[in-house]
Amino acid sequence: MSDVIVPVFVCFLLPVCILFIVFYFKSRNEKARLDLINTAIERGVEINPDLIAPAKESKPRKSNPYAMLTWGICLVLFGLATFLLIYFLVRNANGSFDGAQALSGHAFGIACTGFIPMFIGIGLIISFYMGRHYAKADKLEEAEENRTATGNKTE
């Protein structure tokens, strides 16, 4: 029984617990900041504008035009690796636990969960190339409009 509990805890419950802890402390800090502002308002104390502003202003990010392609390729490879890993692990279960033979018969069906990130990655790759195609078409259309607009002014 403990052979099943530890992997389930590590794979599913541990990430949920980590996320809960992160969001809990983030929420608690924000609540403490808001309580401090409310207390200052009630007492009539002048409030520093930096206290009211959000704690951290993030710098504007430069958009990477190849980010979607990069994520798409990574997800395709991750999905394929996950599929192969699960397929061969489940197929080669040699009776190490009860029901291993029945489970190895369904190895392909279980391993198909790896196709989920793979198809998401394929969608990102298709979206990247379609975006490039439409951006190129928009530039050509804009150049054509500029050419006709400047042609009309000179006449």
Secondary structure, DSSP 8 states (H G I E B T S, - for coil): -HHHHHHHIIIIIHHHHHHHHHHHHHHHHHHHHHHHHHHHHHHT----HHHHS-S---------TTHHHHHHHHHHHHHHHHHHHHHHHHHT--SSSTTHHHHHHTHHHHHGGGHHHHHHHHHHHHHHHHHHHHHHHHHHHHHHHHHHHHHHHH-
